Structure formats: C-alpha cells, structure tokens
Amino acid sequence: MTPVLVEMIPSHIDRVIKIERAVYPSPWKRRDFEFARNRKNGFCRVVMVECEIVGYVVGFLIDREFHLANLAIAPDFQHKGLGRRTLKAVFDLLETRARVVSLEVRMSNCAAIDLYKKMGFETMAIRKAYYTHPREDALVMLKPLNTRLSDWVSQVFEV
Ligand SMILES: CC(C)(COP(=O)(O)OP(=O)(O)OC[C@H]1O[C@@H](n2cnc3c(N)ncnc32)[C@H](O)[C@@H]1OP(=O)(O)O)[C@@H](O)C(=O)NCCC(=O)NCCS
C-alpha cells in the first residue's frame, strides 16, 4: 500500500473527524483542524490510498522545528506500514524547511512510541499530566533531520 499525501481541504474534514473519533479517547474537534488549516505555518495533509482517505497528519513549522501535532491512520488500515510511510513522506517534504521534528505522545501509546523510535525519534523529556481525559503524562520526542540532535541543540542555544 502506497500512501499519497494530499493537502487537506474543507471537504476532507468530515472523514478526518470520523477517523479522529475512532482512534483517540479525547479527539480534536472540527475547529482544531480548521485552526491548523488556516495557520500560515500549518501543515495539514490527508493520507490517501487508492482515492480513499485513510489517515492524516497535522503539524506546525516554527522556525526550523516541525511540531507534529497529530498523526492518525484509520483502524482498518493500521499495522500495514502506512504510519511509517506517511512519516517518511513528511520528512522528505520537510527536508529543506526543518532541522528537527518534535512531538508529544501519551506514555501508554505503545504503538505510536514504537513507531516513532523506529523512525529515529529520541525521548527528551516527560511532561507531567500533559493530557486530560484521561489524565496522563506525555513523552516529548525529537528527531533531527539531516543533522545530529546535539548539533541542533547547540545551534539553538547559541542564538
Ligand atoms: C500510531 C499509528 C499512527 C501507527 O500507524 P500504523 O500505520 O498502524 O503503523 P505502521 O503499520 O507503519 O507500524 C510501524 C511500527 O509501529 C509500531 N506499531 C504499529 N501498530 C502497533 C500496534 N498496534 N502495537 C504495537 N506496535 C505497533 C510497530 O513498531 C510497527 O513496526 P512493525 O510493523 O515492524 O511491527 C496508528 O496506530 C494510529 O493512528 N494510532 C491512533 C492515533 C495515534 O495514537 N497517533 C499518534 C499520536 S502521538
């Protein structure tokens, strides 16, 4: 299965919300996707397989950091390599625009943590009680793009 990433447009949002509600205990609302779509630095793509929306990815570019705010694959399409291929496609698109990708993930979300580790993310911090419904800590994970994490950190602190 080869995913194609397509700019998220308003007519995609009903399907996106359906997936969102199926995969998260505390799902984003329509306004959250609209907010991201309307931000100049927002990055919103749907993941398509044979003309069907099977997932999506949302993030924000802040200087040279890409913050991955949401990534989901519909339940029927999970564990088929789409999450991994989607992330790879996002990294390729960002190659010249971002030096590092950051994200938060629920401590109990083993599937996502496993995927992120396999894609080269490292755990950098824990945010206590970051999530509500249910209340849970977050892992903060970072992945450098075409640089070493230590080089990126020292550049940030030199500015
Ligand atoms: C996390 C998510 C995006 C992964 O997408 P996916 O298409 O199922 O992932 P892939 O098939 O590409 O799997 C890649 C790796 O992720 C891990 N993984 C994926 N699903 C898993 C599961 N159910 N249990 C354990 N590990 C899992 C495995 O390490 C897997 O590697 P493997 O195939 O060698 O075993 C998907 O499970 C999802 O949408 N979850 C709900 C939303 C979510 O939690 N998003 C992340 C928020 S931070």
The ligand as an SDF file (V2000), in Angstrom:
LIG
                    3D

 48 50  0  0  0  0  0  0  0  0999 V2000
    0.3420    5.2370   15.7170 C   0  0  0  0  0  0  0  0  0  0  0  0
   -0.2070    4.9370   14.3170 C   0  0  0  0  0  0  0  0  0  0  0  0
   -0.2190    6.2300   13.5160 C   0  0  0  0  0  0  0  0  0  0  0  0
    0.7050    3.9070   13.6400 C   0  0  0  0  0  0  0  0  0  0  0  0
    0.2620    3.7500   12.3060 O   0  0  0  0  0  0  0  0  0  0  0  0
    0.3360    2.3260   11.5720 P   0  0  0  0  0  0  0  0  0  0  0  0
    0.0400    2.5510   10.1460 O   0  0  0  0  0  0  0  0  0  0  0  0
   -0.5240    1.3720   12.3020 O   0  0  0  0  0  0  0  0  0  0  0  0
    1.8820    1.9700   11.8070 O   0  0  0  0  0  0  0  0  0  0  0  0
    2.8000    1.0100   10.9050 P   0  0  0  0  0  0  0  0  0  0  0  0
    1.9710   -0.1010   10.3760 O   0  0  0  0  0  0  0  0  0  0  0  0
    3.5500    1.8430    9.9400 O   0  0  0  0  0  0  0  0  0  0  0  0
    3.7570    0.3960   12.0080 O   0  0  0  0  0  0  0  0  0  0  0  0
    5.0570    0.8650   12.2240 C   0  0  0  0  0  0  0  0  0  0  0  0
    5.5130    0.4080   13.5910 C   0  0  0  0  0  0  0  0  0  0  0  0
    4.6900    0.9860   14.6040 O   0  0  0  0  0  0  0  0  0  0  0  0
    4.5070    0.0370   15.6760 C   0  0  0  0  0  0  0  0  0  0  0  0
    3.1020   -0.3450   15.7790 N   0  0  0  0  0  0  0  0  0  0  0  0
    2.0910   -0.0110   14.9260 C   0  0  0  0  0  0  0  0  0  0  0  0
    0.9330   -0.5160   15.3760 N   0  0  0  0  0  0  0  0  0  0  0  0
    1.1980   -1.1670   16.5110 C   0  0  0  0  0  0  0  0  0  0  0  0
    0.3990   -1.8610   17.4660 C   0  0  0  0  0  0  0  0  0  0  0  0
   -0.9180   -1.9880   17.3200 N   0  0  0  0  0  0  0  0  0  0  0  0
    1.0180   -2.3740   18.5460 N   0  0  0  0  0  0  0  0  0  0  0  0
    2.3380   -2.2360   18.7180 C   0  0  0  0  0  0  0  0  0  0  0  0
    3.1570   -1.5950   17.8480 N   0  0  0  0  0  0  0  0  0  0  0  0
    2.5870   -1.0620   16.7780 C   0  0  0  0  0  0  0  0  0  0  0  0
    5.3410   -1.1730   15.3310 C   0  0  0  0  0  0  0  0  0  0  0  0
    6.6260   -0.9690   15.8700 O   0  0  0  0  0  0  0  0  0  0  0  0
    5.3910   -1.0930   13.8210 C   0  0  0  0  0  0  0  0  0  0  0  0
    6.5020   -1.7220   13.3060 O   0  0  0  0  0  0  0  0  0  0  0  0
    6.3820   -3.2610   12.7720 P   0  0  0  0  0  0  0  0  0  0  0  0
    5.4430   -3.1890   11.5930 O   0  0  0  0  0  0  0  0  0  0  0  0
    7.7830   -3.5780   12.4050 O   0  0  0  0  0  0  0  0  0  0  0  0
    5.8040   -4.0590   13.8910 O   0  0  0  0  0  0  0  0  0  0  0  0
   -1.6280    4.3020   14.3970 C   0  0  0  0  0  0  0  0  0  0  0  0
   -1.6050    3.1870   15.2640 O   0  0  0  0  0  0  0  0  0  0  0  0
   -2.7010    5.2710   14.8660 C   0  0  0  0  0  0  0  0  0  0  0  0
   -3.2680    6.0120   14.0820 O   0  0  0  0  0  0  0  0  0  0  0  0
   -2.9750    5.2520   16.1760 N   0  0  0  0  0  0  0  0  0  0  0  0
   -4.0340    6.0940   16.7340 C   0  0  0  0  0  0  0  0  0  0  0  0
   -3.6470    7.5520   16.7320 C   0  0  0  0  0  0  0  0  0  0  0  0
   -2.3550    7.8010   17.4630 C   0  0  0  0  0  0  0  0  0  0  0  0
   -2.1380    7.2780   18.5460 O   0  0  0  0  0  0  0  0  0  0  0  0
   -1.4900    8.6500   16.8750 N   0  0  0  0  0  0  0  0  0  0  0  0
   -0.2380    9.0410   17.4610 C   0  0  0  0  0  0  0  0  0  0  0  0
   -0.4600   10.1830   18.3710 C   0  0  0  0  0  0  0  0  0  0  0  0
    1.0540   10.8140   19.0540 S   0  0  0  0  0  0  0  0  0  0  0  0
  1  2  1  0
  2  3  1  0
  2  4  1  0
  2 36  1  0
  4  5  1  0
  5  6  1  0
  6  7  2  0
  6  8  1  0
  6  9  1  0
  9 10  1  0
 10 11  2  0
 10 12  1  0
 10 13  1  0
 13 14  1  0
 14 15  1  0
 15 16  1  0
 15 30  1  0
 16 17  1  0
 17 18  1  0
 17 28  1  0
 18 19  1  0
 18 27  1  0
 19 20  2  0
 20 21  1  0
 21 22  1  0
 21 27  2  0
 22 23  1  0
 22 24  2  0
 24 25  1  0
 25 26  2  0
 26 27  1  0
 28 29  1  0
 28 30  1  0
 30 31  1  0
 31 32  1  0
 32 33  2  0
 32 34  1  0
 32 35  1  0
 36 37  1  0
 36 38  1  0
 38 39  2  0
 38 40  1  0
 40 41  1  0
 41 42  1  0
 42 43  1  0
 43 44  2  0
 43 45  1  0
 45 46  1  0
 46 47  1  0
 47 48  1  0
M  END
$$$$
